[in-house]
Amino acid sequence: MKLNFALLIFSLISFVADSGAQGIGQTTITFVDEFRSRKLVTELWYPTSDQPAPTESEARRDVFKPYHAIRDAKPTEKKFPLILLSHGTGGGRLTLSWLATALAKEGFIVAAVDHWGNTFDNPIPEYFIKFWERPQDLSFILTNLLKDSNWSAFIDEQRVGAVGFSLGGYTVISSAGGKMDCRLLTTFTETEEGKKEANIPEMPGLLERFKVSDFSKDYDVVKEKLHDSRLKCIVAICPAIGQGFDKNGLSGIKIPVLIVGAQMDSIAPVKTNASYYAQYVSGARLELLNAGHYTFLNECTDFGRQVASVICSDGESIDRHVIHDKALQLVIPFLKYQLK
């Protein structure tokens, strides 16, 4: 993907510092996973009764439109359901702010982690293949939030769900009990269809350097530990690497699942991903929207469409704001019902 990543990083940092939306707080926490030797930067959005401070308008050239929240506001004194949010491959914890702020406004605490080694500002090629590190990130963050004296009082640990986009969709499926078969995915990536899916814009030529099977022994060590039974439901948006699973590998998912697919998705095509998962996950609900893959990222500015056309261009017939609203009409009622 030919992006000016310095501009993208600046954009993300600048809009997260904005304030202005009454009722939504936002803060950043860094947890340290000493066992896996990494920092896991986590963004939290949550209900607050604080009033937004007045801000001065700034002339900035941002890729994404701002999603306002009150920086470091005090959480409302109440227990709320928690949603773990998993970004797409090569993305970052702030790229789904549209979803996080909407959920916080509806009474959820949302925790989005930067998946170490799989973000735009810390891309490590092998961690674009070691997918199974991501579910471990979610479980680590959940455990530490529930132990954190600053946050445990506001989280209802009996009402925890997870939402993921793209490779984040795989992440929440794995956390819910799905078990991948590295051999299946390796075989698929050797087909013409599989090669096309595997050639992701965020890390071109990845499979010319590595195969999924190169790391299968690492996966075998942890695969029985990825299921997090604390999750009560999941939402997978444009989930990826569906061909790494068979019916047996998805049979362990026993919680409610909502899958939202994009009919014009060329990155994680519906046939081999969203529809495939829905076919084999018992009781899964599948909803398809007239959208492309990157339509589910934050809305872009005109400047963003100039410098980051791959992630900002949806086609003339697609209105990203409208698609986000339609997605929220599916996701919010589902989470409210399942975590009531």
BATI-425349 format. One record per residue (C-alpha): residue in three letters; y, x, z. Coordinates in pm, whole numbers, padded with zeros to 5 digits, always signed. Each point is the difference from the previous one (the first is absolute). Example, Ala and Ser with C-alpha at 12.3 -4.5 7.8 and 13.67 -1.06 7.14 Angstrom:
// BATI-425349
ALA-00450+01230+00780 SER+00344+00137-00066 
***
This chain:
// BATI-425349
MET+00000+00000+00000 LYS+00327+00160-00110 LEU+00217-00098+00291 ASN+00289+00177+00164 PHE-00171+00009+00338 ALA+00304+00144+00175 LEU+00195-00309-00103 LEU-00285-00226+00102 ILE-00026+00162+00343 PHE+00376-00028+00048 SER-00016-00363-00101 LEU-00268-00080+00255 ILE+00178+00182+00281 SER+00333-00158-00079 PHE-00111-00363-00013 VAL-00207+00022+00315 ALA+00309+00106+00197 ASP+00186-00314-00101 SER+00060-00281+00247 GLY+00105-00355-00060 ALA-00287-00243+00038 GLN+00015-00199+00319 GLY-00338-00042+00163 ILE-00182+00301-00150 GLY-00024+00333+00178 GLN-00125+00324-00150 THR-00093+00335+00147 THR-00198+00312-00086 ILE-00273+00153+00215 THR-00200+00315-00066 PHE-00352+00017+00138 VAL-00198+00324-00003 ASP-00370-00010-00080 GLU-00110+00330+00150 PHE-00364-00046-00101 ARG+00093-00019-00370 SER+00303+00231+00035 ARG+00268-00228-00141 LYS+00311-00193+00082 LEU-00003-00369-00085 VAL+00354-00126-00046 THR+00005-00373+00063 GLU+00268-00261-00066 LEU+00020-00311+00215 TRP+00173-00328-00083 TYR+00013-00267+00271 PRO+00185-00308+00128 THR+00314+00072+00202 SER+00279-00195+00164 ASP+00248+00284-00047 GLN+00304-00060-00212 PRO+00057+00219-00307 ALA+00280+00252+00027 PRO+00268-00011-00271 THR-00057+00254-00275 GLU+00220+00160-00257 SER-00102-00032-00359 GLU-00102+00325-00166 ALA-00015+00097-00364 ARG-00360+00118-00037 ARG-00230+00040-00292 ASP-00318-00149+00139 VAL-00322-00063-00189 PHE-00085-00303+00214 LYS+00220-00281+00121 PRO+00061+00003+00377 TYR-00210-00211+00236 HIS+00217-00039+00305 ALA-00114+00035+00359 ILE+00162+00104+00329 ARG-00080+00363+00068 ASP-00169+00060+00339 ALA+00068-00354+00123 LYS-00166-00126+00318 PRO-00309-00214-00072 THR+00004-00362+00107 GLU-00175-00042+00336 LYS-00318-00162-00123 LYS-00342+00093-00133 PHE-00032-00015-00380 PRO-00287+00041-00245 LEU-00018+00345-00157 ILE-00041+00077-00370 LEU-00103+00347-00113 LEU+00150+00074-00342 SER-00155+00251-00241 HIS+00197+00129-00299 GLY-00134+00087-00344 THR-00113+00344-00110 GLY+00288+00245-00027 GLY+00236-00252+00159 GLY+00139-00011+00351 ARG+00044-00214+00307 LEU+00330-00147-00125 THR-00103-00106-00349 LEU-00111-00346+00122 SER+00309-00071+00210 TRP+00045-00335-00175 LEU-00328-00113+00151 ALA+00051+00162+00339 THR+00341-00154+00059 ALA-00120-00344-00110 LEU-00294+00018+00241 ALA+00222+00116+00287 LYS+00232-00293-00066 GLU-00301-00231+00034 GLY-00098+00137+00341 PHE-00228+00295-00074 ILE+00024+00361+00106 VAL-00073+00217-00304 ALA-00115+00362+00018 ALA-00002+00201-00325 VAL-00130+00356+00006 ASP+00056+00285-00242 HIS-00357+00085-00101 TRP-00004+00376+00045 GLY-00045+00196-00324 ASN+00024-00317-00210 THR+00376-00059-00012 PHE+00265+00083-00259 ASP+00157+00261+00228 ASN-00327+00158+00120 PRO-00243-00015-00293 ILE-00322+00194+00062 PRO-00239-00050-00295 GLU-00325-00022+00196 TYR+00151-00267+00226 PHE+00055-00213-00308 ILE-00382-00007-00018 LYS-00098+00007+00368 PHE+00079-00371+00025 TRP-00190-00036+00326 GLU+00269+00188+00191 ARG+00224-00306-00033 PRO-00203-00250+00209 GLN-00012+00265+00270 ASP+00381+00011-00010 LEU+00020-00374+00062 SER-00243+00010+00292 PHE+00180+00296+00155 ILE+00337-00174-00025 LEU-00141-00323+00146 THR-00159+00181+00294 ASN+00316+00190+00078 LEU+00231-00299-00030 LEU-00217-00190+00246 LYS+00022+00296+00240 ASP+00373+00052-00047 SER+00185-00137+00301 ASN+00304-00072-00217 TRP-00196-00231-00232 SER-00317-00125+00164 ALA+00193-00269+00189 PHE+00110-00156-00331 ILE-00332+00010-00188 ASP-00268-00265+00030 GLU-00309+00215-00045 GLN-00210-00308-00071 ARG+00210-00076-00308 VAL-00013+00305-00227 GLY-00020-00007-00378 ALA+00054+00243-00285 VAL+00163-00018-00342 GLY-00037+00263-00271 PHE+00127+00055-00353 SER-00193+00183-00274 LEU-00190+00282+00175 GLY+00126-00169+00313 GLY-00207-00298-00113 TYR-00308+00222+00006 THR+00115+00128+00339 VAL+00003-00340+00169 ILE-00328-00100-00168 SER-00158+00315+00141 SER+00152-00067+00343 ALA-00147-00351-00014 GLY-00353+00134-00048 GLY-00034+00085-00370 LYS-00210+00310-00071 MET+00066+00194-00318 ASP-00268+00179-00204 CYS+00145+00326-00134 ARG-00269+00016-00268 LEU+00100-00338-00141 LEU+00364+00099-00021 THR-00080+00338-00155 THR-00216-00169-00264 PHE+00275-00251-00079 THR+00265+00272-00039 GLU-00215+00163-00268 THR+00023-00309-00222 GLU+00296-00055-00232 GLU+00117-00295+00206 GLY-00039+00200+00320 LYS+00182+00304-00136 LYS+00296-00221-00085 GLU+00013-00146+00351 ALA-00044+00338+00164 ASN+00288+00159-00190 ILE+00261-00121+00245 PRO+00369+00067-00074 GLU+00057+00133+00351 MET-00244+00292-00048 PRO-00074+00058-00371 GLY-00314+00197-00082 LEU-00146-00047+00346 LEU-00360-00040-00115 GLU+00028+00307-00219 ARG+00010+00195+00326 PHE-00219-00209+00228 LYS-00273-00260-00001 VAL-00046-00258+00272 SER-00352+00136+00051 ASP+00149+00341+00090 PHE+00097-00151+00334 SER-00290-00240+00054 LYS-00136+00203+00292 ASP+00334-00040+00177 TYR-00022-00375-00053 ASP-00357-00016+00130 VAL+00117+00147+00331 VAL+00255-00274+00066 LYS-00108-00307-00200 GLU-00165-00173+00298 LYS+00318+00043+00203 LEU+00254-00153-00239 HIS-00060-00363+00091 ASP+00258-00113+00256 SER-00131-00310+00174 ARG+00343-00068+00152 LEU+00121-00139-00333 LYS-00015-00379-00024 CYS+00095-00036-00369 ILE+00124+00204-00296 VAL+00207-00041-00315 ALA-00070+00227-00297 ILE+00273+00002-00267 CYS-00105+00150-00336 PRO-00286+00183+00173 ALA-00130+00312-00175 ILE-00335+00186-00042 GLY-00206-00319+00003 GLN-00269+00169-00205 GLY-00080+00222+00297 PHE-00168-00299+00166 ASP-00299-00215-00068 LYS-00099-00333+00156 ASN-00181+00170+00286 GLY+00298+00224+00072 LEU+00227-00301+00042 SER-00244-00212+00197 GLY+00122+00141+00331 ILE+00336-00175-00028 LYS-00016-00302+00230 ILE+00368-00083+00050 PRO+00230-00214-00219 VAL+00127+00180-00310 LEU+00283-00089-00237 ILE+00015+00193-00327 VAL+00313-00018-00214 GLY-00040+00137-00350 ALA+00243+00065-00285 GLN-00104-00142-00336 MET+00185+00276-00190 ASP-00124+00284+00221 SER-00087+00307-00208 ILE-00034+00235+00299 ALA-00260-00200+00195 PRO-00113-00262-00253 VAL-00103-00334+00144 LYS-00343+00002-00165 THR-00123+00318+00167 ASN+00194-00038+00322 ALA+00153-00322+00140 SER-00249-00237-00165 TYR-00288+00239+00063 TYR+00077+00024+00371 ALA+00041-00378+00024 GLN-00340-00051-00162 TYR-00186+00200+00262 VAL+00204-00043+00319 SER-00141-00310+00163 GLY+00258-00278+00026 ALA+00280+00206-00153 ARG+00288-00197-00148 LEU+00140+00131-00329 GLU+00350-00079-00127 LEU+00138+00138-00327 LEU+00370+00038-00080 ASN+00165+00070-00334 ALA+00108+00351+00091 GLY-00059+00367-00063 HIS-00132+00250+00252 TYR+00331+00147+00112 THR+00163-00342+00021 PHE-00113-00001+00363 LEU+00217+00296+00092 ASN+00355-00055+00124 GLU+00255-00144-00239 CYS+00178+00269-00201 THR+00367+00055-00071 ASP+00135+00050-00352 PHE+00016+00369+00083 GLY-00363-00007+00110 ARG-00103-00152-00331 GLN+00169+00292-00175 VAL-00154+00286+00202 ALA-00332-00154+00106 SER-00095-00224-00289 VAL-00376+00021+00064 ILE+00023-00169+00340 CYS+00306-00213-00074 SER-00081-00156-00337 ASP-00189-00329+00018 GLY+00052-00143-00347 GLU+00248-00261-00118 SER-00208-00297+00115 ILE-00035+00121+00360 ASP+00258-00044+00273 ARG-00100+00226+00290 HIS+00195-00206+00254 VAL-00175-00318-00111 ILE-00342+00165+00018 HIS+00074+00127+00350 ASP+00089-00353+00106 LYS-00322-00135-00149 ALA-00201+00271+00175 LEU+00166-00082+00332 GLN-00089-00367-00049 LEU-00364+00111-00009 VAL-00001+00279+00257 ILE+00210-00146+00282 PRO-00189-00333+00038 PHE-00332+00186-00019 LEU+00095+00246+00276 LYS+00155-00270+00217 TYR-00310-00215-00024 GLN-00247+00281+00060 LEU+00201+00154+00284 LYS+00119-00323+00163 
***
